[in-house]
Structure formats: structure tokens, C-alpha cells
Amino acid sequence: MTDNAMIECGERLSIEHVEMLYANAEQALATAGDITLIADRVQYCDTAGLQLLLTLQKTLEKTGHKIHWQSASDTVREVSAYLGLTDALNLSD
């Protein structure tokens, strides 16, 4: 098991892309401890995308690991804050 896996979120963190993101997360869970998300290009974010990340975070916490953000766009930060998920997703500054 490696220490960290990187997942690129692309430009949309949304229901249309949840299946692809889930597959990447599932692979990362099998091979890594922590997961680093690269979300600096995300221009659109919805509750389905954030729900997947929240579920991923809760799964990681059970094994003592967590999500790290290499970068997160203003969109991700704003939608997360609006939904009250900033702390739960480790997006706090």
C-alpha cells in the first residue's frame, strides 16, 4: 500500500462524473492510505459530487486516513461552504 493516491477531479464535480470519480476513488482506496484531490479546475460542483467525496472521507476515516486537497477551486469551496461541508471535507484553511 502506498502512502497517497492522487485523483484529478477535472472541470465538473457533478452527478455526470460521479461514476468515473467513484472508479478512481475505489482504485485509490485499494492501493493507498490517504487520497489527495486536485480540484483547481472545477468550474461546476453539485451535491452528488460532494456527497461522493464525503462518503469517501468517511470511509477513509475508518482506516485512519483522510482526504487532502492539493488545490480546490473557488467553486468547490463556495458550494462546500454553502452546504456546510467545509470541515467534513477537510477544506478548512
C-alpha positions as CSV (number, residue, x, y, z in Angstrom):
1,M,0.0,0.0,0.0
2,T,1.4,3.4,-0.9
3,D,1.0,6.4,1.3
4,N,-1.0,8.6,-1.0
5,A,-3.1,8.5,-4.2
6,M,-3.8,11.5,-6.4
7,I,-7.2,12.0,-8.1
8,E,-7.8,14.7,-10.7
9,C,-11.4,16.0,-10.4
10,G,-11.5,17.7,-13.8
11,E,-13.8,20.6,-14.6
12,R,-17.0,19.2,-13.3
13,L,-17.6,17.6,-9.9
14,S,-21.1,16.6,-10.7
15,I,-23.6,13.7,-11.0
16,E,-22.5,13.1,-14.6
17,H,-19.0,12.4,-13.5
18,V,-19.6,10.6,-10.2
19,E,-19.2,7.1,-11.8
20,M,-15.8,7.9,-13.1
21,L,-14.8,9.6,-9.9
22,Y,-16.1,6.6,-7.9
23,A,-14.0,4.2,-10.0
24,N,-10.9,6.3,-9.4
25,A,-11.6,6.5,-5.7
26,E,-12.2,2.8,-5.5
27,Q,-8.9,2.1,-7.1
28,A,-7.2,4.6,-4.8
29,L,-8.7,3.0,-1.7
30,A,-7.3,-0.3,-2.7
31,T,-3.8,0.9,-3.2
32,A,-3.3,3.9,-0.9
33,G,-3.7,5.3,2.5
34,D,-4.6,9.0,2.1
35,I,-6.1,10.5,-1.1
36,T,-5.1,13.9,-2.5
37,L,-7.7,15.6,-4.6
38,I,-6.7,18.0,-7.4
39,A,-9.7,20.2,-7.9
40,D,-8.3,23.5,-9.1
41,R,-10.0,23.3,-12.5
42,V,-13.5,22.5,-11.1
43,Q,-15.9,25.1,-12.6
44,Y,-19.2,23.3,-11.6
45,C,-19.9,21.4,-8.5
46,D,-23.2,19.8,-7.3
47,T,-24.4,17.8,-4.2
48,A,-23.8,14.4,-5.9
49,G,-20.1,15.1,-6.4
50,L,-19.7,16.4,-2.9
51,Q,-21.7,13.5,-1.5
52,L,-19.3,11.1,-3.1
53,L,-16.3,12.9,-1.6
54,L,-18.0,13.0,1.8
55,T,-18.6,9.2,1.6
56,L,-15.0,8.7,0.6
57,Q,-13.8,10.8,3.5
58,K,-15.9,8.8,6.0
59,T,-14.6,5.5,4.5
60,L,-11.0,6.8,4.8
61,E,-11.6,7.9,8.4
62,K,-12.4,4.3,9.4
63,T,-8.8,3.3,8.5
64,G,-7.2,6.3,10.0
65,H,-6.7,8.1,6.7
66,K,-8.2,11.2,5.1
67,I,-8.6,13.4,2.0
68,H,-6.1,16.1,1.3
69,W,-6.6,18.9,-1.2
70,Q,-3.6,19.8,-3.4
71,S,-5.8,22.6,-4.6
72,A,-9.5,23.4,-4.7
73,S,-11.3,25.9,-6.9
74,D,-13.3,28.8,-5.5
75,T,-16.4,26.9,-6.8
76,V,-15.6,23.8,-4.7
77,R,-15.0,26.0,-1.6
78,E,-18.1,28.1,-2.1
79,V,-20.5,25.1,-2.7
80,S,-19.0,23.2,0.2
81,A,-19.4,26.2,2.5
82,Y,-23.0,26.7,1.4
83,L,-23.8,23.1,2.2
84,G,-21.9,23.2,5.5
85,L,-19.3,20.6,4.4
86,T,-16.1,22.6,4.6
87,D,-14.9,20.9,7.8
88,A,-16.2,17.5,6.9
89,L,-14.3,17.6,3.6
90,N,-11.1,19.0,5.2
91,L,-11.4,22.2,3.2
92,S,-10.7,24.5,6.1
93,D,-7.8,26.9,5.6
